[in-house]
Amino acid sequence: MRKGITVIIIMVLSATAFAGPAESNSPGEKKLSVTFDLTYMSRYMSKGFSPYGPRGAFFETTSVDFWDTGLGVSVGHQSALGGGYVVKQRFNYGVYYGNSFFKDKVYETKFRVDWIYKEYYKISNGRSDAQNMIFEFSWPNILPIKNLSPYYIADYEYPAGRNYDNCTISGFVHRFGLAYNWTIPQLPKPLKLTAETAYNDGFNNKPSHYVDHDWAYSTFGIATVLPVTKNLSFVPALYQQITMDKSVNDKHDITYCKISMKYKF
Protein backbone atom coordinates (compact mmCIF):
# COMPACT_ATOMS: atom_id res chain seq x y z
CA MET A 1 0.00 0.00 0.00
CA ARG A 2 2.78 2.41 0.94
CA LYS A 3 4.63 1.74 -2.31
CA GLY A 4 1.48 2.34 -4.34
CA ILE A 5 0.79 5.65 -2.62
CA THR A 6 4.40 6.74 -3.08
CA VAL A 7 4.47 5.92 -6.77
CA ILE A 8 1.15 7.62 -7.54
CA ILE A 9 1.95 10.85 -5.72
CA ILE A 10 5.52 11.08 -7.03
CA MET A 11 4.26 10.56 -10.59
CA VAL A 12 1.68 13.34 -10.19
CA LEU A 13 4.13 15.75 -8.58
CA SER A 14 6.85 15.03 -11.14
CA ALA A 15 4.57 15.39 -14.13
CA THR A 16 3.08 18.66 -12.96
CA ALA A 17 6.42 20.13 -11.87
CA PHE A 18 8.09 19.39 -15.21
CA ALA A 19 5.08 20.60 -17.15
CA GLY A 20 5.14 23.91 -15.32
CA PRO A 21 2.15 26.21 -14.86
CA ALA A 22 -0.32 26.57 -17.66
CA GLU A 23 -0.28 29.81 -19.60
CA SER A 24 -3.21 31.98 -18.66
CA ASN A 25 -4.91 33.77 -21.54
CA SER A 26 -7.35 35.65 -19.35
CA PRO A 27 -7.34 36.93 -15.75
CA GLY A 28 -10.13 34.56 -14.75
CA GLU A 29 -8.62 31.40 -16.26
CA LYS A 30 -7.91 28.68 -13.72
CA LYS A 31 -4.56 26.93 -13.69
CA LEU A 32 -2.69 24.21 -11.88
CA SER A 33 -0.30 25.46 -9.17
CA VAL A 34 2.65 23.92 -7.35
CA THR A 35 3.93 25.04 -3.95
CA PHE A 36 7.28 24.21 -2.36
CA ASP A 37 7.31 24.73 1.41
CA LEU A 38 10.29 24.67 3.79
CA THR A 39 9.25 24.99 7.43
CA TYR A 40 11.18 25.15 10.71
CA MET A 41 9.57 24.68 14.14
CA SER A 42 11.57 25.56 17.23
CA ARG A 43 9.73 22.77 19.07
CA TYR A 44 7.64 20.22 17.21
CA MET A 45 4.11 20.30 18.63
CA SER A 46 1.34 18.06 17.32
CA LYS A 47 -2.14 17.74 18.90
CA GLY A 48 -0.70 19.03 22.16
CA PHE A 49 2.12 16.48 22.28
CA SER A 50 5.88 16.95 21.80
CA PRO A 51 6.77 13.96 19.57
CA TYR A 52 10.43 15.04 19.39
CA GLY A 53 10.70 16.00 23.04
CA PRO A 54 12.29 19.44 23.43
CA ARG A 55 13.74 19.38 19.91
CA GLY A 56 12.60 21.32 16.89
CA ALA A 57 11.72 19.95 13.48
CA PHE A 58 12.25 20.65 9.81
CA PHE A 59 9.65 19.97 7.11
CA GLU A 60 9.97 19.88 3.31
CA THR A 61 6.66 19.68 1.44
CA THR A 62 5.55 19.86 -2.17
CA SER A 63 1.84 20.28 -2.92
CA VAL A 64 -0.14 20.52 -6.14
CA ASP A 65 -3.50 22.30 -6.39
CA PHE A 66 -5.60 21.19 -9.34
CA TRP A 67 -6.92 24.17 -11.29
CA ASP A 68 -8.50 25.97 -8.31
CA THR A 69 -10.95 23.09 -7.80
CA GLY A 70 -10.02 22.77 -4.11
CA LEU A 71 -8.53 19.34 -4.77
CA GLY A 72 -4.82 18.73 -4.25
CA VAL A 73 -2.09 16.26 -3.34
CA SER A 74 1.09 16.64 -1.32
CA VAL A 75 4.21 14.76 -0.36
CA GLY A 76 6.47 15.83 2.47
CA HIS A 77 9.28 14.80 4.75
CA GLN A 78 9.92 15.71 8.37
CA SER A 79 12.75 15.10 10.82
CA ALA A 80 13.93 16.22 14.24
CA LEU A 81 16.70 18.75 14.68
CA GLY A 82 19.27 16.78 16.63
CA GLY A 83 19.75 13.15 17.55
CA GLY A 84 17.59 10.72 19.44
CA TYR A 85 14.55 10.68 17.16
CA VAL A 86 15.86 9.06 13.98
CA VAL A 87 13.14 6.39 13.95
CA LYS A 88 10.49 9.11 14.07
CA GLN A 89 11.52 10.63 10.73
CA ARG A 90 8.73 10.15 8.26
CA PHE A 91 7.20 10.84 4.88
CA ASN A 92 3.71 12.36 4.75
CA TYR A 93 1.57 11.60 1.70
CA GLY A 94 -1.61 13.63 1.48
CA VAL A 95 -4.79 14.22 -0.51
CA TYR A 96 -7.04 17.16 0.36
CA TYR A 97 -10.17 18.94 -0.79
CA GLY A 98 -11.59 22.30 0.27
CA ASN A 99 -14.65 24.31 -0.70
CA SER A 100 -17.58 26.13 0.86
CA PHE A 101 -21.34 25.87 1.28
CA PHE A 102 -23.89 28.73 1.22
CA LYS A 103 -21.46 31.28 -0.25
CA ASP A 104 -22.10 34.93 0.65
CA LYS A 105 -24.66 33.92 3.30
CA VAL A 106 -24.39 34.67 7.01
CA TYR A 107 -24.05 30.94 7.63
CA GLU A 108 -21.46 30.35 4.90
CA THR A 109 -19.42 27.27 5.84
CA LYS A 110 -15.89 26.75 4.58
CA PHE A 111 -14.48 23.26 4.86
CA ARG A 112 -11.39 21.23 4.09
CA VAL A 113 -10.85 17.47 4.34
CA ASP A 114 -7.34 15.97 4.50
CA TRP A 115 -6.21 12.35 4.36
CA ILE A 116 -2.57 11.77 5.28
CA TYR A 117 -0.53 8.58 5.24
CA LYS A 118 2.40 8.78 7.68
CA GLU A 119 5.28 6.48 6.73
CA TYR A 120 7.96 5.95 9.39
CA TYR A 121 10.48 4.67 6.89
CA LYS A 122 13.28 4.13 9.43
CA ILE A 123 11.24 1.32 10.99
CA SER A 124 11.81 -1.53 8.56
CA ASN A 125 8.66 -3.55 9.23
CA GLY A 126 6.37 -0.56 8.60
CA ARG A 127 4.24 -1.52 11.60
CA SER A 128 4.30 1.99 13.05
CA ASP A 129 2.75 3.71 10.03
CA ALA A 130 -0.44 5.66 10.61
CA GLN A 131 -3.28 7.33 8.74
CA ASN A 132 -4.80 10.69 9.62
CA MET A 133 -8.16 12.19 8.69
CA ILE A 134 -8.67 15.91 9.36
CA PHE A 135 -12.04 17.65 8.95
CA GLU A 136 -11.88 21.43 9.23
CA PHE A 137 -14.82 23.87 9.23
CA SER A 138 -15.01 27.65 9.63
CA TRP A 139 -17.80 30.25 9.52
CA PRO A 140 -16.40 33.62 8.31
CA ASN A 141 -19.69 35.56 8.35
CA ILE A 142 -21.58 34.16 11.30
CA LEU A 143 -20.34 36.66 13.92
CA PRO A 144 -21.17 40.40 13.84
CA ILE A 145 -17.48 41.34 14.22
CA LYS A 146 -15.78 41.66 10.85
CA ASN A 147 -12.83 39.33 10.19
CA LEU A 148 -13.58 37.25 13.30
CA SER A 149 -14.55 33.66 12.56
CA PRO A 150 -15.04 30.54 14.68
CA TYR A 151 -13.64 27.23 13.50
CA TYR A 152 -13.77 23.57 14.42
CA ILE A 153 -11.29 20.82 13.54
CA ALA A 154 -11.87 17.09 14.05
CA ASP A 155 -8.50 15.30 13.85
CA TYR A 156 -8.62 11.50 13.81
CA GLU A 157 -5.49 9.36 13.66
CA TYR A 158 -5.32 5.56 13.56
CA PRO A 159 -2.90 2.72 12.69
CA ALA A 160 -2.34 2.01 9.00
CA GLY A 161 -3.02 -1.71 9.46
CA ARG A 162 -4.23 -4.42 11.78
CA ASN A 163 -2.20 -5.55 14.78
CA TYR A 164 0.35 -2.78 14.28
CA ASP A 165 2.76 -1.74 17.02
CA ASN A 166 0.75 1.50 17.40
CA CYS A 167 -2.62 -0.30 17.58
CA THR A 168 -3.76 1.67 20.66
CA ILE A 169 -3.28 5.22 19.33
CA SER A 170 -6.67 5.59 17.61
CA GLY A 171 -8.65 8.60 18.73
CA PHE A 172 -10.01 12.05 17.98
CA VAL A 173 -8.67 15.43 18.98
CA HIS A 174 -11.44 18.06 18.77
CA ARG A 175 -10.22 21.65 18.37
CA PHE A 176 -12.52 24.65 18.89
CA GLY A 177 -11.17 28.08 18.02
CA LEU A 178 -11.49 31.68 16.92
CA ALA A 179 -9.44 33.37 14.20
CA TYR A 180 -9.16 37.10 13.65
CA ASN A 181 -7.50 38.84 10.71
CA TRP A 182 -6.10 42.13 11.98
CA THR A 183 -5.23 44.61 9.23
CA ILE A 184 -2.23 46.83 10.02
CA PRO A 185 -1.37 49.51 7.43
CA GLN A 186 2.38 48.93 7.85
CA LEU A 187 2.09 45.24 6.93
CA PRO A 188 1.36 43.88 3.43
CA LYS A 189 -0.90 41.13 4.83
CA PRO A 190 -3.10 40.98 7.95
CA LEU A 191 -1.93 39.49 11.20
CA LYS A 192 -3.84 36.29 11.89
CA LEU A 193 -4.61 35.88 15.59
CA THR A 194 -5.88 32.50 16.76
CA ALA A 195 -7.09 31.06 20.04
CA GLU A 196 -8.23 27.47 20.40
CA THR A 197 -8.99 24.82 23.01
CA ALA A 198 -8.67 21.10 22.32
CA TYR A 199 -10.39 18.03 23.73
CA ASN A 200 -8.41 14.79 23.46
CA ASP A 201 -10.83 11.91 23.02
CA GLY A 202 -8.34 9.09 23.61
CA PHE A 203 -5.74 9.80 20.92
CA ASN A 204 -2.19 8.48 21.43
CA ASN A 205 -2.85 5.97 24.16
CA LYS A 206 0.07 3.60 24.67
CA PRO A 207 0.41 0.48 26.84
CA SER A 208 2.92 2.34 29.00
CA HIS A 209 1.10 5.67 29.07
CA TYR A 210 -2.64 6.28 29.38
CA VAL A 211 -4.07 9.49 27.89
CA ASP A 212 -7.16 10.99 29.52
CA HIS A 213 -10.40 11.74 27.71
CA ASP A 214 -10.38 15.38 28.75
CA TRP A 215 -9.74 18.98 27.79
CA ALA A 216 -6.05 18.79 26.89
CA TYR A 217 -4.62 22.19 26.00
CA SER A 218 -5.20 25.71 24.69
CA THR A 219 -3.03 27.40 22.07
CA PHE A 220 -2.75 31.08 21.20
CA GLY A 221 -1.02 32.14 17.99
CA ILE A 222 -0.04 35.06 15.80
CA ALA A 223 1.11 34.76 12.19
CA THR A 224 1.36 36.72 8.96
CA VAL A 225 2.51 36.42 5.36
CA LEU A 226 5.35 38.63 4.10
CA PRO A 227 5.73 38.54 0.29
CA VAL A 228 9.37 38.50 -0.82
CA THR A 229 8.79 38.26 -4.57
CA LYS A 230 5.76 37.54 -6.72
CA ASN A 231 6.11 33.80 -6.06
CA LEU A 232 8.04 33.65 -2.79
CA SER A 233 6.61 34.34 0.68
CA PHE A 234 8.03 34.35 4.20
CA VAL A 235 5.56 33.18 6.86
CA PRO A 236 6.53 33.72 10.53
CA ALA A 237 4.34 32.54 13.41
CA LEU A 238 4.55 32.44 17.20
CA TYR A 239 2.50 30.18 19.49
CA GLN A 240 1.89 29.70 23.20
CA GLN A 241 0.44 26.39 24.42
CA ILE A 242 -1.08 26.11 27.87
CA THR A 243 -1.36 22.44 28.80
CA MET A 244 -4.36 21.47 30.91
CA ASP A 245 -3.79 17.71 31.12
CA LYS A 246 -0.43 16.23 32.13
CA SER A 247 -1.22 12.95 30.37
CA VAL A 248 -0.83 14.89 27.10
CA ASN A 249 2.19 16.99 28.06
CA ASP A 250 4.06 17.39 31.32
CA LYS A 251 5.04 20.97 30.43
CA HIS A 252 2.42 23.54 31.40
CA ASP A 253 3.53 26.49 29.24
CA ILE A 254 5.25 25.92 25.92
CA THR A 255 6.32 28.76 23.61
CA TYR A 256 7.43 27.88 20.09
CA CYS A 257 7.80 29.51 16.71
CA LYS A 258 7.14 28.33 13.18
CA ILE A 259 8.93 29.84 10.18
CA SER A 260 8.13 28.96 6.58
CA MET A 261 9.37 29.84 3.13
CA LYS A 262 6.82 29.13 0.41
CA TYR A 263 7.46 29.24 -3.32
CA LYS A 264 4.37 28.98 -5.50
CA PHE A 265 4.16 28.90 -9.27
N, C-alpha and C positions, 0 to 999 in steps of 0.2 A: 504493500500500500504506500509506504513512504517513498519507494523508488518511483512509483507511478505519479505521485503528486509532484515530486521533484522534477521529473522529466517534463510533465505538462507545463508547469509554471516556468521553468527555464526556457522551454521552447517559445512560449508566449512572450516572455520578457525579451529574449534575444531577437525574435522576429520584429517586434515593435521598435526596439532600440535601434536596430540596423536600418529599419525602414525610415525612421525619423518622423517628425510631425508632418501631418498632411498640410498642403498649402491651402490657405483659406482665401477664397475668392470674394467673400463678403463678410462684413463684421459679425453677422449672426450665424455663420456656418460653424457647425460643431466639428471638433477634431479630437483625435486621440492624443493623450498627454502622458508623459513619463516623468516621474519625480525621483531624484536621488536624494536620500536623507542620511546625514551623518549626525548622530546624537550622542552627547555625553551627559551622564547623570553622576552627580557627586556622591550619591548613595542610591543604589538601586532599590526602589520601593515598588511593590506590586501587591495590590489588594490589601494594603496595610502591613504586609510582611517585608522582611529584608532578606531576600533569597541569597544575596552575596554578603551577608553579615554587614560590617561597617564599610565595605568596599563599594566603589562606584562601578559604573558599567559603560560600555561603549556599544553602540548599535549602528549597523549599516543596513539600510533598507532601500529597495527599489520597488516602486509601485507603478502600475499602469491603470489609468482611468479611460474607460472605453467611450469616447465620443460624447461626453457629458450626459451619459445615461444614468449615472449613479453607480454603475457596476464597475468593479475593478479587481485586480489581483496584485499580490505583493509577495516578495521573498526577502527575508532579512536574516541577519546574523547578530548574535549578541554574546558578549563575554565580559567577565569581571576584570577590573583593573587591579592586577596583583595576583599572587598565587593563592592556592587553597581551594579554588572553585573551578578547576579545569573540567571536571565531569559535568558541571552545570552550564557549560557553553552549549548553545543550541542554534538551530536554524528554525525560523518561523515562516511557515507557508500560509498565506491568507487569501481569502476571497471575501469581498464585501459588496454591499449594496445600500445606497442611501437615497431617500426621496422625501416627499412630504404629502400629507393629506390636507384637504380643506384650505388650499392656498388662499392667502389674503383674508382669511376669516379670523375672528378673535380666537377661535379654538384651533387654528392651524397647528398641525402636529408634524414635526420633522422627525425622521427616524433613520437609523443606520443599523444594519445587521452585519456582524463579522463572524466568520468561521476561521479559526487558526489551528494549524497542526504544528505542535512543538516537538521538534526532533532533537533529542539529546544524543548527538552523534558520537560523543566520547564514551558512551556506554554501549559496548559492542552488541549486547543482546537486544537492544531497543525496547526493553521492557519498562522503561521509565518515560516513554513518550506520552504526550497528553494532547487532548483536543480542547478547544476553548470556543464557546459560543458567547457573543456579546450582543445584547439588544439595547440600543440607546434611543431615547425619546426626549424631545424638548418642545416647549411651547412658547415661541417668541412673542406672541401677541396677547397672551392670556392675562397678563398683569397690567395695571394701569400705568406703571412706571416704564417709560421708554427705555429700551435696550436691556431690560432686566427680564430674564427668562428662567423658569424652573426646568430642571431636567431629571431624568431617572435612567439609571443604567442597571440592567440585570446581567451579571457576569457569571457564567456557569462553566466550570472546568471539570474534566473527567478523564480517566485513563483512556489511552488510545486502543486498548484491547483487553480481553478477558484475562483475569489472573495475573495482571501486571504487578510489578513491585510497588507501584503507586496506587494500588486498587482502592485505598481508603480515602483518597483526596477529594472525591466527588462532592460538589456542593456549590451553592449560589453565594455570591456577594451582591447585596442590593445597595446601590448608591443613590442617595437623594441629595440634589444640590440646586444652587442658584448661580447663574452666571450673569455678569454685568459688563457691558462694553462701555468703557469710559473714554470719551473723546477728549484728547488734550491737543490744543493747537500746535504745540511744539513737536509733536510726534506724528509720523506719517500714517500710522495705524493706531486704532484704539488700544488702550490697556484692557485686557480681559481679566476681570476679577472673579474668582470662583470660591465657593464655600460649599462643602458637602459633608454628609455624615453617612457612614456605611454600616450595614448590618450583615455580619457573617453568619450564613445559615449552614454551617458545618464544613465549609471549604478548608482543605489542607489538613484534615485529620491524619495523624500518623499513629502507628502502634505505640510509639514511645512518647507521643505528645498529643493530648486531646485538645481540640479547639472548641470553645464554647459557641453555642447558638445565642448570639448576643450582639448588642451594638458594639462595634469593634474600634472605630476610629473616626476622627474628623480631620479634614484637610482643607487648608486655606491656601489659595494660589494667586499669583499675579504673573501675567505673560503678555508679550506683544510680538509683533512682526516688524522687523526693520529691513526694508528692501535695500539690497546692495547694488544689484543691477536689475535689468528687466526680468531676468530668469532666476537670479540668486537672492535668497533671503536669509537673514540671521534671526533666529527665534530664541530669545532668552526667557527663562521662567524661573520663579522662586516659589517654593512650597514649604508649608509648616504643617506637620502631622501631629495631632494630639491623640495619643493612644488611650483608649478607654477600657481595653481588655488585655490583660497581660498574656493570655493564651495566644494572642495574635502577635504581640510584640512586647518585649520586656522594657523597651525604652518609651518613656512617657512623651517627651517632646523630641521631634526629629525635624531638623531643618535641612533641606537639600535643594540643589539647583538642577536645572535641565537646560542644556544649550544645544541648539540644532542649527545646522546649515542645510538648506534645502535648495536644490537646483531643479527647476521644472522647465520642460520644453515640450 
